[in-house]
Amino acid sequence: MMPPVTSIAIVYDAACGLCARTRDWIMEQPPLVGLQFVAAGSSEARRRFPQLPADELAVVADTGEVWLGNHAWIVCLWALRGYRDLAFRLTSPLLLLMAREAFAVVSKNRSALSSLLRLRTEREMEQQLRKVVVPKCRIEPK
């Protein structure tokens, strides 16, 4: 028998505005297990999870279990106090099929959705802010 899951690592695309906003949303929710976020393709991700695909949402439990794609998203919901019941419901055969299709549509179009919804990553916001010219303060001596 496997030990119970007490924490999960969520491997997500930090360069995607939708993914980064979803990470922020998850972080705002009360968790039922420990949550860690690891940017896909980062040195930490390559070191800790070399077997994972770099272009797909993945969740790795402290027990060694791995979930990808829509199953990973359901595990993310399962880890949150207010969404565990929904996660269990989404695993029913009919809803799992619908969840898979919905996840596939969002996943394939996440860049366009990020742009449409104006969801930017922290890096993109930093790059935009670096372009802003801040005038120097002019204090006139008395």
Secondary structure, 3 states (H helix, E strand, C coil): CCCCCCEEEEEECCCCHHHHHHHHHHHHCCECCEEEEEECCCHHHHHHCCCCCCCCCEEEECCCCEEEHHHHHHHHHHCECCCHHHHHHHCCHHHHHHHHHHHHHHHHCHHHHHHHCCCCCHHHHHHHHHCCCCCCCCCCCC
